[in-house]
Amino acid sequence: MITRTNPLPQTKAVLSTESLSVGYGGVPVLPPLTFSVRPGELWVLAGRNGSGKSTLLRTILGLLPAVGGTLTRPPSTSIAYLPQVQSLDPIVPMRVWDIVAEGVESGWSFLKPWITADQKQRISEALTRTGTESLAKRSFVELSEGQKQRVLLARALASSPELLLLDEPTSAMDLKAEEEAINHIADLRRELGTAVILVSHHLPAAIKAADHILFVDAEHQGVAAGGVREVLADPIFHRQFAGLTGDLCVDMLKDGHRHDA
Amino acid sequence: MTPSLTDFIAGWELFRDPILCGLVAGAALGMLGVFIVLRRMVFISAALSQAAGLGVALSFYAQIHLGLVGFMVDPRLGALILTLLAASMLRLEPRGRLTREGMLGLAYLVASAGTLMVGTRISQEAHDIQAILFGTGVLVRPSDTTWVLISAALVFAMVVWWRRGLIFASFDPDGAKVRGLPTTLLSFAILGAIALMVSIATRALGALPVFAFSILPAMAAIALAPSPTGALLLAACFGALGGVGGYMLAFFGQFPVGASQTLVCALLAVGAWAIRMGLNPRSSSRLSLPRA
């Protein structure tokens, strides 16, 4: 097991954990994790089904209480979450615009009777940035899976997030679409300086774009957090994903990963 | 002999309150029904209206057998307290093998059995109990009309003001929580509004039409509306139409009022779904299915 913090002390972390223990009913499902996420970094949260990815993600999002340790975010950090499309209710009659408009909501902002001009501008920019402006009046449920993901990304961007968490955003896409989507996310985080945590078990494309990996394995009680190269060298990670990452792991370990400082 | 329009106009003084009650309760419950349908809690209003019935029965019991008088044993207050108690119980997250459907069934059955059992001890008020269980919108007391108007005004104000938060929390509860919306409060607010409206409307109109108003207009609206705000408005219109149209059907067809209002609401729901399926045969995705 390796558990390391990434070395970039000059920028303030948007998320820090210290021996963070996640689980249910006070029972941890993973060993403690220590890591820090800084602006502009792209982390891939990897693990097999049932490995504890969702538990860790829900704890980071504040939807589950931590079992132990600390999880720190600066109080003013704007956080956005891109859920899996299947988790959204298909019977709610939502247009694309209605969904992206949710991105500007925060705290008690819904008490204002109308959306302000500034908020409308942010919604419009998010639609443009994700190429979904032509879909604005369409019904969400009638879109393709790829279009739905872009709309949800627009909703996340409308909140001008400093930390963006994406839960398997490419699960319904083919390989080409997946690579395009991940590259798009990587471009956005570079352009906007947003820190991104991307949950994925389609690893090759995600790892190519990422700086860091959070690897979790509840079955073997393994966790690893750090730069791509050091996590790729972790024996449990190697054993778990040798088939999925294939030559990518070997190439990266041989040549050194471009993001590893 | 079938009553004529002249008969209706001649008796307007008599019909005004029940029609107004049907219109306003239909609109308010129709709008709240959008949240009930979206949260897959369609039997909540059935359970709550039975709880309201038990509250009324217990109030009469306290008056008759315990000799209590005054505001504390007002049947409306009894209905509201029991409805709020049931709503707060149903607000609890199901745990383990206890499902929400099971909790709804338990609340419905306990309240129904309780109402019938207490009803046997207050035979003087048996007519009131029957009216609550099966509906009687023929004659509505002016005080009940006033309470329905006040409750509906509160519900309309809350839903219109908080609609963005309520819709976000219904469509994507986790997303809303991550963005810092007070999802627990929003959930309590909507359940509180349902409890208030159901308890007051059940006392005035009966359990059957109240159950119908809180489900069928929302189903119709969700089938046709392009947006969530559109669904709220359409559901309010359909509910109002069901309340008034049902009363007219009952008057001219000599049918029971509650059943007629239910039938009109059901026709609106079936008609709306027929239109939706006709416009887009593959778009049945808004028929509510259990959440994955």
Interface residues (C-beta under 8 A of the other chain):
Chain A: R58 L61 G62 L63 I79 A80 Y81 P83 Q86 S87 L88 D89 P90 I91 V92 P93 M94 R95 D98 I99 E102 E105 S106 G107 W108 F110 L111 P113 S139 V141 E142 R155 S159
Chain B: V37 L38 W161 W162 R163 R164 G165 I167 F168 S170 F171 D172 D174 G175 A176 K177 V178 R179 G180 L181 P182 I222 A225 P226 S227 P228 G230 A231 S283 S285 R286 L287 S288 L289 R291 A292
